[in-house]
Amino acid sequence: MTPTPFEIAVDEATGMRTASNGAVRVALHDTDGVIFRRRGVMVAGPLAGAHVEWAVVELAGVRVYVDSASGAVVVSRQDIHP
């Protein structure tokens, strides 16, 4: 199953950036942070072979990973890949 892709948008008036796929939305208010998509294929576990898309927000060395399909959130300083 292909996950619904995140679209990243910037509010020019405020500088706020958001990633949304219609069901899940994550917002970054700080201008010194980064927001991007990470796509991949799970390589282990019960979801091996499943396509994955995450919105990733990084601020002050901390990353927030938001799963497109489930909306699950992981917060870590580690660089995590599907």
CNS distance restraints for C-alpha pairs under 8 A (distance, minus, plus):
assign (resid   1 and name CA) (resid  50 and name CA) 6.73 0.50 0.50
assign (resid   1 and name CA) (resid  51 and name CA) 6.63 0.50 0.50
assign (resid   2 and name CA) (resid  50 and name CA) 7.90 0.50 0.50
assign (resid   2 and name CA) (resid  51 and name CA) 5.76 0.50 0.50
assign (resid   2 and name CA) (resid  52 and name CA) 7.44 0.50 0.50
assign (resid   3 and name CA) (resid  51 and name CA) 6.71 0.50 0.50
assign (resid   3 and name CA) (resid  52 and name CA) 6.20 0.50 0.50
assign (resid   3 and name CA) (resid  53 and name CA) 6.24 0.50 0.50
assign (resid   3 and name CA) (resid  68 and name CA) 6.18 0.50 0.50
assign (resid   3 and name CA) (resid  69 and name CA) 5.74 0.50 0.50
assign (resid   4 and name CA) (resid  21 and name CA) 6.09 0.50 0.50
assign (resid   4 and name CA) (resid  53 and name CA) 7.75 0.50 0.50
assign (resid   4 and name CA) (resid  68 and name CA) 6.30 0.50 0.50
assign (resid   4 and name CA) (resid  69 and name CA) 6.94 0.50 0.50
assign (resid   5 and name CA) (resid  21 and name CA) 5.81 0.50 0.50
assign (resid   5 and name CA) (resid  53 and name CA) 6.69 0.50 0.50
assign (resid   5 and name CA) (resid  68 and name CA) 7.01 0.50 0.50
assign (resid   6 and name CA) (resid  19 and name CA) 5.70 0.50 0.50
assign (resid   6 and name CA) (resid  20 and name CA) 5.07 0.50 0.50
assign (resid   6 and name CA) (resid  21 and name CA) 4.52 0.50 0.50
assign (resid   6 and name CA) (resid  37 and name CA) 7.03 0.50 0.50
assign (resid   6 and name CA) (resid  53 and name CA) 7.70 0.50 0.50
assign (resid   6 and name CA) (resid  54 and name CA) 7.74 0.50 0.50
assign (resid   6 and name CA) (resid  55 and name CA) 6.72 0.50 0.50
assign (resid   6 and name CA) (resid  68 and name CA) 7.12 0.50 0.50
assign (resid   7 and name CA) (resid  19 and name CA) 5.38 0.50 0.50
assign (resid   7 and name CA) (resid  20 and name CA) 5.45 0.50 0.50
assign (resid   7 and name CA) (resid  21 and name CA) 6.19 0.50 0.50
assign (resid   8 and name CA) (resid  17 and name CA) 7.03 0.50 0.50
assign (resid   8 and name CA) (resid  18 and name CA) 5.60 0.50 0.50
assign (resid   8 and name CA) (resid  19 and name CA) 4.35 0.50 0.50
assign (resid   8 and name CA) (resid  20 and name CA) 6.68 0.50 0.50
assign (resid   8 and name CA) (resid  35 and name CA) 7.90 0.50 0.50
assign (resid   8 and name CA) (resid  36 and name CA) 7.47 0.50 0.50
assign (resid   9 and name CA) (resid  17 and name CA) 5.68 0.50 0.50
assign (resid   9 and name CA) (resid  18 and name CA) 5.42 0.50 0.50
assign (resid   9 and name CA) (resid  19 and name CA) 6.51 0.50 0.50
assign (resid  10 and name CA) (resid  15 and name CA) 6.13 0.50 0.50
assign (resid  10 and name CA) (resid  16 and name CA) 5.81 0.50 0.50
assign (resid  10 and name CA) (resid  17 and name CA) 4.47 0.50 0.50
assign (resid  10 and name CA) (resid  18 and name CA) 6.55 0.50 0.50
assign (resid  11 and name CA) (resid  15 and name CA) 5.22 0.50 0.50
assign (resid  11 and name CA) (resid  16 and name CA) 5.36 0.50 0.50
assign (resid  11 and name CA) (resid  17 and name CA) 6.35 0.50 0.50
assign (resid  12 and name CA) (resid  16 and name CA) 7.64 0.50 0.50
assign (resid  15 and name CA) (resid  29 and name CA) 7.30 0.50 0.50
assign (resid  15 and name CA) (resid  31 and name CA) 6.57 0.50 0.50
assign (resid  16 and name CA) (resid  27 and name CA) 7.07 0.50 0.50
assign (resid  16 and name CA) (resid  28 and name CA) 5.82 0.50 0.50
assign (resid  16 and name CA) (resid  29 and name CA) 4.74 0.50 0.50
assign (resid  16 and name CA) (resid  30 and name CA) 7.05 0.50 0.50
assign (resid  16 and name CA) (resid  31 and name CA) 7.24 0.50 0.50
assign (resid  17 and name CA) (resid  27 and name CA) 5.79 0.50 0.50
assign (resid  17 and name CA) (resid  28 and name CA) 5.20 0.50 0.50
assign (resid  17 and name CA) (resid  29 and name CA) 6.64 0.50 0.50
assign (resid  17 and name CA) (resid  35 and name CA) 7.29 0.50 0.50
assign (resid  18 and name CA) (resid  25 and name CA) 6.92 0.50 0.50
assign (resid  18 and name CA) (resid  26 and name CA) 5.63 0.50 0.50
assign (resid  18 and name CA) (resid  27 and name CA) 4.29 0.50 0.50
assign (resid  18 and name CA) (resid  28 and name CA) 6.16 0.50 0.50
assign (resid  18 and name CA) (resid  35 and name CA) 7.76 0.50 0.50
assign (resid  19 and name CA) (resid  25 and name CA) 5.68 0.50 0.50
assign (resid  19 and name CA) (resid  26 and name CA) 5.40 0.50 0.50
assign (resid  19 and name CA) (resid  27 and name CA) 6.53 0.50 0.50
assign (resid  19 and name CA) (resid  35 and name CA) 7.63 0.50 0.50
assign (resid  19 and name CA) (resid  36 and name CA) 7.96 0.50 0.50
assign (resid  19 and name CA) (resid  55 and name CA) 6.49 0.50 0.50
assign (resid  20 and name CA) (resid  24 and name CA) 5.61 0.50 0.50
assign (resid  20 and name CA) (resid  25 and name CA) 4.27 0.50 0.50
assign (resid  20 and name CA) (resid  26 and name CA) 6.54 0.50 0.50
assign (resid  21 and name CA) (resid  25 and name CA) 6.76 0.50 0.50
assign (resid  21 and name CA) (resid  68 and name CA) 7.11 0.50 0.50
assign (resid  24 and name CA) (resid  68 and name CA) 6.74 0.50 0.50
assign (resid  24 and name CA) (resid  71 and name CA) 6.03 0.50 0.50
assign (resid  26 and name CA) (resid  55 and name CA) 7.63 0.50 0.50
assign (resid  26 and name CA) (resid  66 and name CA) 7.71 0.50 0.50
assign (resid  28 and name CA) (resid  33 and name CA) 7.24 0.50 0.50
assign (resid  28 and name CA) (resid  34 and name CA) 7.92 0.50 0.50
assign (resid  28 and name CA) (resid  35 and name CA) 7.24 0.50 0.50
assign (resid  28 and name CA) (resid  57 and name CA) 7.08 0.50 0.50
assign (resid  30 and name CA) (resid  59 and name CA) 7.92 0.50 0.50
assign (resid  32 and name CA) (resid  59 and name CA) 7.14 0.50 0.50
assign (resid  33 and name CA) (resid  57 and name CA) 7.21 0.50 0.50
assign (resid  33 and name CA) (resid  58 and name CA) 5.59 0.50 0.50
assign (resid  33 and name CA) (resid  59 and name CA) 4.54 0.50 0.50
assign (resid  33 and name CA) (resid  60 and name CA) 7.20 0.50 0.50
assign (resid  34 and name CA) (resid  57 and name CA) 5.71 0.50 0.50
assign (resid  34 and name CA) (resid  58 and name CA) 5.12 0.50 0.50
assign (resid  34 and name CA) (resid  59 and name CA) 6.63 0.50 0.50
assign (resid  35 and name CA) (resid  55 and name CA) 7.14 0.50 0.50
assign (resid  35 and name CA) (resid  56 and name CA) 5.59 0.50 0.50
assign (resid  35 and name CA) (resid  57 and name CA) 4.43 0.50 0.50
assign (resid  35 and name CA) (resid  58 and name CA) 6.38 0.50 0.50
assign (resid  36 and name CA) (resid  55 and name CA) 5.87 0.50 0.50
assign (resid  36 and name CA) (resid  56 and name CA) 5.31 0.50 0.50
assign (resid  36 and name CA) (resid  57 and name CA) 6.65 0.50 0.50
assign (resid  37 and name CA) (resid  53 and name CA) 6.92 0.50 0.50
assign (resid  37 and name CA) (resid  54 and name CA) 5.67 0.50 0.50
assign (resid  37 and name CA) (resid  55 and name CA) 4.66 0.50 0.50
assign (resid  37 and name CA) (resid  56 and name CA) 5.92 0.50 0.50
assign (resid  38 and name CA) (resid  53 and name CA) 5.74 0.50 0.50
assign (resid  38 and name CA) (resid  54 and name CA) 5.14 0.50 0.50
assign (resid  38 and name CA) (resid  55 and name CA) 6.37 0.50 0.50
assign (resid  38 and name CA) (resid  56 and name CA) 6.89 0.50 0.50
assign (resid  38 and name CA) (resid  81 and name CA) 7.78 0.50 0.50
assign (resid  39 and name CA) (resid  51 and name CA) 7.55 0.50 0.50
assign (resid  39 and name CA) (resid  52 and name CA) 5.66 0.50 0.50
assign (resid  39 and name CA) (resid  53 and name CA) 4.45 0.50 0.50
assign (resid  39 and name CA) (resid  54 and name CA) 6.38 0.50 0.50
assign (resid  39 and name CA) (resid  82 and name CA) 7.55 0.50 0.50
assign (resid  40 and name CA) (resid  51 and name CA) 5.90 0.50 0.50
assign (resid  40 and name CA) (resid  52 and name CA) 5.34 0.50 0.50
assign (resid  40 and name CA) (resid  53 and name CA) 6.61 0.50 0.50
assign (resid  40 and name CA) (resid  81 and name CA) 7.54 0.50 0.50
assign (resid  40 and name CA) (resid  82 and name CA) 5.66 0.50 0.50
assign (resid  41 and name CA) (resid  48 and name CA) 7.34 0.50 0.50
assign (resid  41 and name CA) (resid  49 and name CA) 5.64 0.50 0.50
assign (resid  41 and name CA) (resid  50 and name CA) 5.50 0.50 0.50
assign (resid  41 and name CA) (resid  51 and name CA) 4.51 0.50 0.50
assign (resid  41 and name CA) (resid  52 and name CA) 5.79 0.50 0.50
assign (resid  41 and name CA) (resid  82 and name CA) 6.12 0.50 0.50
assign (resid  42 and name CA) (resid  47 and name CA) 6.15 0.50 0.50
assign (resid  42 and name CA) (resid  48 and name CA) 4.73 0.50 0.50
assign (resid  42 and name CA) (resid  49 and name CA) 5.31 0.50 0.50
assign (resid  42 and name CA) (resid  50 and name CA) 5.48 0.50 0.50
assign (resid  42 and name CA) (resid  51 and name CA) 6.52 0.50 0.50
assign (resid  42 and name CA) (resid  52 and name CA) 6.93 0.50 0.50
assign (resid  42 and name CA) (resid  82 and name CA) 5.10 0.50 0.50
assign (resid  43 and name CA) (resid  47 and name CA) 7.77 0.50 0.50
assign (resid  43 and name CA) (resid  48 and name CA) 4.78 0.50 0.50
assign (resid  43 and name CA) (resid  49 and name CA) 6.15 0.50 0.50
assign (resid  43 and name CA) (resid  82 and name CA) 7.23 0.50 0.50
assign (resid  44 and name CA) (resid  48 and name CA) 4.75 0.50 0.50
assign (resid  44 and name CA) (resid  49 and name CA) 7.98 0.50 0.50
assign (resid  52 and name CA) (resid  67 and name CA) 7.48 0.50 0.50
assign (resid  52 and name CA) (resid  68 and name CA) 7.40 0.50 0.50
assign (resid  52 and name CA) (resid  69 and name CA) 7.81 0.50 0.50
assign (resid  52 and name CA) (resid  82 and name CA) 6.85 0.50 0.50
assign (resid  53 and name CA) (resid  67 and name CA) 6.22 0.50 0.50
assign (resid  53 and name CA) (resid  68 and name CA) 5.55 0.50 0.50
assign (resid  53 and name CA) (resid  69 and name CA) 7.76 0.50 0.50
assign (resid  54 and name CA) (resid  65 and name CA) 6.06 0.50 0.50
assign (resid  54 and name CA) (resid  66 and name CA) 5.21 0.50 0.50
assign (resid  54 and name CA) (resid  67 and name CA) 4.62 0.50 0.50
assign (resid  54 and name CA) (resid  68 and name CA) 5.61 0.50 0.50
assign (resid  55 and name CA) (resid  65 and name CA) 5.87 0.50 0.50
assign (resid  55 and name CA) (resid  66 and name CA) 5.16 0.50 0.50
assign (resid  55 and name CA) (resid  67 and name CA) 6.75 0.50 0.50
assign (resid  55 and name CA) (resid  68 and name CA) 7.27 0.50 0.50
assign (resid  56 and name CA) (resid  63 and name CA) 6.56 0.50 0.50
assign (resid  56 and name CA) (resid  64 and name CA) 5.55 0.50 0.50
assign (resid  56 and name CA) (resid  65 and name CA) 4.66 0.50 0.50
assign (resid  56 and name CA) (resid  66 and name CA) 6.39 0.50 0.50
assign (resid  57 and name CA) (resid  63 and name CA) 5.50 0.50 0.50
assign (resid  57 and name CA) (resid  64 and name CA) 5.09 0.50 0.50
assign (resid  57 and name CA) (resid  65 and name CA) 6.71 0.50 0.50
assign (resid  58 and name CA) (resid  62 and name CA) 5.53 0.50 0.50
assign (resid  58 and name CA) (resid  63 and name CA) 4.33 0.50 0.50
assign (resid  58 and name CA) (resid  64 and name CA) 6.42 0.50 0.50
assign (resid  59 and name CA) (resid  63 and name CA) 6.55 0.50 0.50
assign (resid  61 and name CA) (resid  77 and name CA) 6.00 0.50 0.50
assign (resid  62 and name CA) (resid  75 and name CA) 7.07 0.50 0.50
assign (resid  62 and name CA) (resid  76 and name CA) 5.78 0.50 0.50
assign (resid  62 and name CA) (resid  77 and name CA) 4.64 0.50 0.50
assign (resid  62 and name CA) (resid  78 and name CA) 7.93 0.50 0.50
assign (resid  63 and name CA) (resid  75 and name CA) 5.70 0.50 0.50
assign (resid  63 and name CA) (resid  76 and name CA) 5.34 0.50 0.50
assign (resid  63 and name CA) (resid  77 and name CA) 5.73 0.50 0.50
assign (resid  63 and name CA) (resid  78 and name CA) 7.44 0.50 0.50
assign (resid  63 and name CA) (resid  79 and name CA) 7.81 0.50 0.50
assign (resid  64 and name CA) (resid  73 and name CA) 6.80 0.50 0.50
assign (resid  64 and name CA) (resid  74 and name CA) 5.75 0.50 0.50
assign (resid  64 and name CA) (resid  75 and name CA) 4.53 0.50 0.50
assign (resid  64 and name CA) (resid  76 and name CA) 6.60 0.50 0.50
assign (resid  65 and name CA) (resid  73 and name CA) 5.57 0.50 0.50
assign (resid  65 and name CA) (resid  74 and name CA) 5.07 0.50 0.50
assign (resid  65 and name CA) (resid  75 and name CA) 6.33 0.50 0.50
assign (resid  66 and name CA) (resid  71 and name CA) 5.86 0.50 0.50
assign (resid  66 and name CA) (resid  72 and name CA) 5.75 0.50 0.50
assign (resid  66 and name CA) (resid  73 and name CA) 4.67 0.50 0.50
assign (resid  66 and name CA) (resid  74 and name CA) 6.69 0.50 0.50
assign (resid  67 and name CA) (resid  71 and name CA) 4.88 0.50 0.50
assign (resid  67 and name CA) (resid  72 and name CA) 5.28 0.50 0.50
assign (resid  67 and name CA) (resid  73 and name CA) 6.57 0.50 0.50
